[in-house]
Each structure stands twice: as structure tokens, then as C-alpha cells.
Amino acid sequence: MSETESDTDIAESHRSPGACRAEAGGTLKAIYERRSVRAYSDMPVTREDVELLLDAAIHAPSAVNSQPWAFAVIQQREALTRYAEEGKKLLLGEPPNVEVVESGLPNIDRLRQMASGADFALFHRAPALIVIYATSIEGVSDCYLAAQNLMLAAWAIGLGTCPIGLARPLFNQAEVKTELEVPLDWSAALPIAVGRPAGETPPSSRRPAQIVAWK
């Protein structure tokens, strides 16, 4: 043991991930306690809160600092309702629309079956939706980093969020991009529902990290 290394230092270095999680504060606390919220109150999200979330999002890292993201914010209840209905109709169309087929959504047949339910609400009736658009094809993965920043910041100020991958086909449609004044060559990376949670959201289980190499 070195002169500066104490038994406490050694014990701290060997704490289990579970112990670290229990004592986590700040960023770690947000990571462990963030939930995908699917039930929201009717309380609107203020413009100040939305601007805070967007500012957090744009502080995500990006390749060569390209910052390849832009945002469409939708808060009008009529627009949210209409887009939710159009998005559900698009998902369930026969034969499947090209935006759905090429969306990259996993297990699309199962997702379409889920969307067919009478009570299915695409945006979970959240009072706000933020769509992150990639301004270049190469920038889609950077937009996911911005999305994580946004969702963690929302948790920090008492808001709930839920990434809505099922809405990507809708927001990649040319007519919807035109309505939102989004360039047609931009890609909808991830729409995110935002609002005040209506009650508690229990945590979901996580499998242990799959480590395939540690050299």
C-alpha cells in the first residue's frame, strides 16, 4: 500500500456497481432513474423548459463538431392529435408504406400489431413532441446523442420523456416535412414525447452488460 493510499481508498475502488448506483448523484442518478414515460398529465410544457431541453441537446458531442441536428417542436393539441392519427394510419396501411418498410424499426410486424389496438396513442397523449432531424445522413447517430442529453435534462427538471421510434415514418414523409418547413433531404432521427408524468413509472429490467472482449 502506498503512503497516500488508505484502506478506505481501496474499499472505494472495489465497490460494486449496485453500491455505486445506490449512492449515485447528479448525472449517474439521472441515468439510473430516467424512465420512458407513457402516461402524462395535461399540464403544458413551458417554452422556457423546451428551450432548456434543446440547449442541453445541442451540447452533445458530434463528429468533427458538425452538430448535424435540427428540431421541430409541436405543442398545439390539434396538431398532436392529427399527427398521432396520421402516424397510426401510416403504420397500419396495407400494403405497408415505403417509409414504414425502410424505417429500420425492429420486429415491424409486432409493432404494427401493437399499433392496431383501440387504445393505442402514438405519442402517449403527451403535451409536447420534439422531433430531432438529422441534417445529413452521416449525422443520424449524433442525433441519438443529442436525444439522450435531452431526455436526461428533462428528468433533471421533473419532466418525463419517451422516444417514439414508431413516429419516424410519419415525420419522414415529404408532405409532413413540407408542413413543418423541414428540408426534404433531412431525416427524422427520433421524435420524443415530453410532458409531466402522470404517476410513477416503474423501472424496467436490464440484462448484464455483454462483454465480448476485455484485453
Sine and cosine of phi, psi and omega as CSV:
sin_phi,cos_phi,sin_psi,cos_psi,sin_omega,cos_omega
0.00,0.00,0.71,-0.70,0.00,-1.00
-0.96,0.27,0.25,-0.97,-0.01,-1.00
-0.89,0.45,-0.47,0.88,-0.07,-1.00
-0.99,-0.11,-0.12,0.99,-0.06,-1.00
-0.99,-0.15,0.86,-0.52,-0.03,-1.00
-0.98,-0.21,0.19,-0.98,0.09,-1.00
-0.86,0.51,-0.56,0.83,0.02,-1.00
-0.90,0.43,-0.67,0.75,0.02,-1.00
-0.87,0.49,-0.68,0.74,-0.02,-1.00
-0.91,0.41,-0.68,0.73,0.02,-1.00
-0.89,0.46,-0.65,0.76,0.01,-1.00
-0.89,0.46,-0.60,0.80,-0.05,-1.00
-0.96,0.29,-0.25,0.97,-0.03,-1.00
-0.93,-0.37,0.31,0.95,0.05,-1.00
-0.92,0.40,0.57,-0.82,0.02,-1.00
-0.96,0.27,0.37,-0.93,0.08,-1.00
-0.84,0.55,-0.59,0.80,0.02,-1.00
-0.88,0.47,-0.67,0.75,0.02,-1.00
-0.92,0.39,-0.65,0.76,0.04,-1.00
-0.88,0.47,-0.65,0.76,-0.01,-1.00
-0.90,0.44,-0.66,0.75,-0.03,-1.00
-0.90,0.43,-0.49,0.87,-0.04,-1.00
-0.98,-0.18,0.07,1.00,-0.12,-0.99
-0.90,0.44,0.61,-0.79,0.10,-0.99
-0.72,-0.69,0.23,-0.97,0.08,-1.00
0.88,0.47,-0.81,-0.59,-0.10,-1.00
-0.88,0.47,-0.69,0.72,0.00,-1.00
-0.88,0.47,-0.63,0.78,0.02,-1.00
-0.88,0.47,-0.67,0.74,0.03,-1.00
-0.90,0.45,-0.66,0.75,0.00,-1.00
-0.89,0.46,-0.70,0.72,-0.07,-1.00
-0.98,0.20,-0.42,0.91,-0.10,-1.00
-0.96,-0.29,-0.13,0.99,0.08,-1.00
-0.89,0.45,0.64,-0.77,0.02,-1.00
-0.77,-0.64,0.43,-0.90,0.18,-0.98
-1.00,0.09,0.96,-0.29,-0.13,-0.99
-1.00,0.04,0.75,-0.66,-0.02,-1.00
-0.84,-0.55,0.29,0.96,0.09,-1.00
-0.58,-0.82,0.86,-0.51,-0.11,-0.99
-0.83,-0.55,0.48,-0.88,0.14,-0.99
-0.98,0.19,0.18,-0.98,0.02,-1.00
-0.99,0.15,-0.06,1.00,-0.05,-1.00
-0.89,0.46,0.81,-0.59,-0.02,-1.00
-0.94,0.34,0.39,-0.92,0.10,-1.00
-1.00,-0.03,0.78,-0.63,-0.07,-1.00
-0.96,0.29,0.40,-0.92,0.06,-1.00
-0.88,0.48,-0.61,0.79,0.01,-1.00
-0.87,0.49,-0.67,0.74,0.01,-1.00
-0.92,0.39,-0.66,0.75,0.02,-1.00
-0.88,0.47,-0.69,0.72,0.00,-1.00
-0.89,0.45,-0.59,0.81,0.05,-1.00
-0.90,0.44,-0.69,0.73,0.00,-1.00
-0.89,0.45,-0.66,0.75,0.00,-1.00
-0.92,0.39,-0.59,0.81,0.03,-1.00
-0.92,0.40,-0.62,0.78,0.07,-1.00
-0.90,0.43,-0.66,0.75,-0.03,-1.00
-0.86,0.50,-0.70,0.72,-0.10,-1.00
-0.97,0.24,-0.07,1.00,0.10,-0.99
-1.00,-0.03,0.15,0.99,0.11,-0.99
-0.95,0.32,0.42,-0.91,0.07,-1.00
-0.95,0.30,0.43,-0.90,0.08,-1.00
-0.51,-0.86,0.43,-0.90,-0.05,-1.00
-0.86,0.51,0.77,-0.64,-0.05,-1.00
0.69,0.72,0.56,0.83,0.01,-1.00
0.79,0.61,0.63,0.77,-0.05,-1.00
-0.96,0.26,-0.39,0.92,0.03,-1.00
0.75,0.66,0.86,0.51,-0.15,-0.99
-1.00,0.05,0.80,0.60,-0.06,-1.00
-0.72,-0.70,0.45,-0.89,0.12,-0.99
-0.53,-0.85,0.30,-0.95,-0.18,-0.98
-0.74,-0.68,0.68,-0.74,0.17,-0.99
-0.92,-0.39,0.85,-0.53,-0.02,-1.00
-0.96,-0.29,0.82,-0.57,-0.02,-1.00
-0.85,-0.53,0.88,-0.47,0.00,-1.00
-0.80,-0.60,-0.25,0.97,0.02,-1.00
-0.91,0.41,0.83,-0.56,-0.08,-1.00
-0.85,0.52,-0.65,0.76,-0.01,-1.00
-0.89,0.46,-0.66,0.75,0.00,-1.00
-0.92,0.38,-0.67,0.75,0.01,-1.00
-0.89,0.47,-0.68,0.73,0.01,-1.00
-0.90,0.44,-0.70,0.71,-0.02,-1.00
-0.91,0.42,-0.71,0.71,0.00,-1.00
-0.91,0.42,-0.60,0.80,0.03,-1.00
-0.89,0.46,-0.67,0.74,0.01,-1.00
-0.93,0.38,-0.68,0.73,0.00,-1.00
-0.91,0.41,-0.62,0.78,0.01,-1.00
-0.91,0.42,-0.64,0.76,0.04,-1.00
-0.91,0.41,-0.69,0.72,0.02,-1.00
-0.88,0.48,-0.65,0.76,0.01,-1.00
-0.89,0.45,-0.68,0.73,-0.02,-1.00
-0.90,0.44,-0.55,0.83,-0.11,-0.99
-0.99,-0.11,0.00,1.00,-0.05,-1.00
-0.88,0.48,0.57,-0.82,0.06,-1.00
-0.83,-0.56,0.80,-0.60,-0.11,0.99
-0.93,0.36,0.33,-0.94,-0.04,-1.00
-0.82,0.58,0.69,-0.72,0.01,-1.00
-0.90,0.43,0.46,-0.89,-0.03,-1.00
-0.86,0.51,-0.59,0.81,0.02,-1.00
-0.90,0.44,-0.53,0.85,0.04,-1.00
-0.96,0.27,-0.72,0.69,-0.02,-1.00
-0.87,0.49,-0.65,0.76,-0.08,-1.00
-0.99,-0.12,0.25,0.97,-0.08,-1.00
-0.97,0.25,-0.35,0.94,-0.06,-1.00
0.98,0.21,0.14,0.99,0.02,-1.00
-0.92,0.40,0.69,-0.72,-0.02,-1.00
-0.97,0.25,0.57,-0.82,0.09,-1.00
0.75,0.66,0.84,0.55,-0.15,-0.99
-0.88,0.48,-0.53,0.85,0.01,-1.00
-0.90,0.43,-0.67,0.74,0.04,-1.00
-0.91,0.41,-0.65,0.76,0.01,-1.00
-0.91,0.42,-0.63,0.78,0.04,-1.00
-0.91,0.42,-0.61,0.79,0.04,-1.00
-0.90,0.43,-0.66,0.75,0.03,-1.00
-0.89,0.46,-0.66,0.75,-0.03,-1.00
-0.93,0.36,-0.29,0.96,-0.03,-1.00
-0.98,0.20,-0.17,0.99,-0.02,-1.00
-0.90,0.44,0.57,-0.82,-0.05,-1.00
-0.89,0.46,-0.53,0.85,-0.05,-1.00
-1.00,-0.06,0.07,1.00,-0.04,-1.00
-0.92,0.40,0.79,-0.61,0.06,-1.00
-0.83,-0.56,0.91,-0.42,-0.15,-0.99
-0.83,0.55,-0.65,0.76,-0.03,-1.00
-0.97,-0.25,0.23,0.97,0.02,-1.00
0.84,0.55,0.46,0.89,0.04,-1.00
0.85,0.53,0.53,0.85,0.08,-1.00
-0.94,0.33,0.49,-0.87,-0.02,-1.00
-0.99,0.17,-0.08,1.00,0.01,-1.00
-0.50,-0.87,0.51,-0.86,0.08,-1.00
-0.70,-0.72,0.76,-0.65,0.06,-1.00
-0.90,-0.43,0.88,-0.48,0.01,-1.00
-0.98,-0.20,0.86,-0.51,0.04,-1.00
-1.00,-0.03,0.87,-0.49,0.04,-1.00
-0.97,-0.22,0.70,-0.71,0.12,-0.99
-1.00,0.07,0.80,-0.60,-0.04,-1.00
-1.00,0.09,-0.01,1.00,0.12,-0.99
-0.48,-0.88,0.43,-0.90,0.01,-1.00
-0.87,0.50,-0.62,0.78,-0.04,-1.00
-0.94,0.34,-0.27,0.96,-0.11,-0.99
-1.00,-0.04,0.04,1.00,-0.06,-1.00
-0.87,0.49,-0.71,0.70,-0.03,-1.00
-0.90,0.43,-0.55,0.83,0.07,-1.00
-0.90,0.43,-0.55,0.84,0.03,-1.00
-0.91,0.42,-0.51,0.86,0.06,-1.00
-0.92,0.40,-0.57,0.82,0.07,-1.00
-0.91,0.41,-0.65,0.76,0.05,-1.00
-0.89,0.45,-0.63,0.78,0.02,-1.00
-0.88,0.47,-0.67,0.74,0.01,-1.00
-0.90,0.44,-0.68,0.73,0.08,-1.00
-0.83,0.56,-0.72,0.69,-0.03,-1.00
-0.87,0.49,-0.71,0.70,-0.06,-1.00
-0.94,0.35,-0.60,0.80,0.05,-1.00
-0.93,0.36,-0.63,0.78,0.05,-1.00
-0.90,0.44,-0.63,0.78,0.03,-1.00
-0.87,0.49,-0.71,0.71,0.04,-1.00
-0.84,0.54,-0.67,0.75,-0.08,-1.00
-0.89,0.45,-0.44,0.90,-0.02,-1.00
-0.94,-0.33,0.32,0.95,0.11,-0.99
0.99,0.11,0.24,0.97,0.04,-1.00
-0.99,-0.15,0.44,-0.90,0.10,-1.00
-0.96,-0.27,0.42,-0.91,0.03,-1.00
-0.63,-0.77,0.32,-0.95,0.13,-0.99
-0.48,-0.88,0.86,-0.52,0.07,-1.00
-0.94,0.34,0.73,-0.68,-0.09,-1.00
-0.90,-0.43,0.97,0.24,0.01,-1.00
-0.87,0.49,-0.49,0.87,0.01,-1.00
-0.89,0.45,-0.31,0.95,-0.02,-1.00
-1.00,0.00,-0.07,1.00,0.00,-1.00
-0.86,0.51,-0.71,0.70,0.01,-1.00
-0.84,0.55,-0.64,0.77,0.00,-1.00
-0.88,0.48,-0.76,0.65,-0.11,-0.99
-0.99,0.17,-0.01,1.00,0.16,-0.99
-0.99,-0.13,-0.04,1.00,0.05,-1.00
-0.95,0.32,0.65,-0.76,-0.06,-1.00
-0.85,0.52,-0.68,0.74,-0.05,-1.00
-0.92,0.40,-0.56,0.83,0.03,-1.00
-0.95,0.31,-0.67,0.75,0.06,-1.00
-0.86,0.50,-0.67,0.74,0.01,-1.00
-0.88,0.47,-0.68,0.73,0.02,-1.00
-0.88,0.47,-0.60,0.80,-0.01,-1.00
-1.00,0.03,0.03,1.00,-0.03,-1.00
0.87,0.49,0.65,0.76,0.04,-1.00
-0.98,-0.20,0.76,-0.65,0.05,-1.00
-0.82,0.57,0.62,-0.78,-0.10,-0.99
-0.92,0.40,-0.38,0.93,-0.02,-1.00
-1.00,0.01,0.04,1.00,0.12,-0.99
-0.99,0.13,0.45,-0.89,-0.03,-1.00
-0.89,-0.45,0.72,-0.69,0.07,-1.00
-0.95,0.31,0.96,-0.28,-0.03,-1.00
-0.98,0.21,-0.74,0.68,-0.03,-1.00
-0.28,-0.96,0.88,-0.47,0.20,-0.98
-0.99,0.14,0.61,-0.80,-0.03,-1.00
-0.74,-0.67,0.85,-0.52,0.10,-0.99
-0.97,0.26,0.63,-0.77,-0.05,-1.00
-0.69,-0.73,0.68,-0.74,0.07,-1.00
0.07,-1.00,-0.01,-1.00,0.06,-1.00
-0.99,0.15,0.80,-0.60,0.01,-1.00
-0.89,0.46,0.62,-0.78,0.11,-0.99
-0.99,-0.17,1.00,0.05,-0.05,-1.00
1.00,-0.08,-0.07,-1.00,-0.05,-1.00
-1.00,0.02,0.55,-0.84,0.10,-0.99
-0.92,-0.38,0.90,-0.44,-0.03,-1.00
-0.93,0.37,0.46,-0.89,0.03,-1.00
-0.94,0.33,0.48,-0.88,0.13,-0.99
-0.99,-0.12,0.41,-0.91,-0.05,-1.00
-0.95,0.30,0.38,-0.92,0.05,-1.00
-0.75,-0.66,0.71,-0.71,0.12,-0.99
-0.97,0.26,0.46,-0.89,0.07,-1.00
-0.86,0.51,0.44,-0.90,0.04,-1.00
-0.87,0.50,0.74,-0.68,0.03,-1.00
-1.00,0.02,0.97,-0.25,-0.05,-1.00
-0.99,-0.16,0.93,-0.37,-0.05,-1.00
-0.99,-0.10,-0.25,0.97,0.05,-1.00
-0.40,-0.92,0.60,-0.80,0.07,-1.00
-0.43,-0.90,1.00,0.00,-0.14,-0.99
-0.97,-0.25,0.00,0.00,0.00,0.00
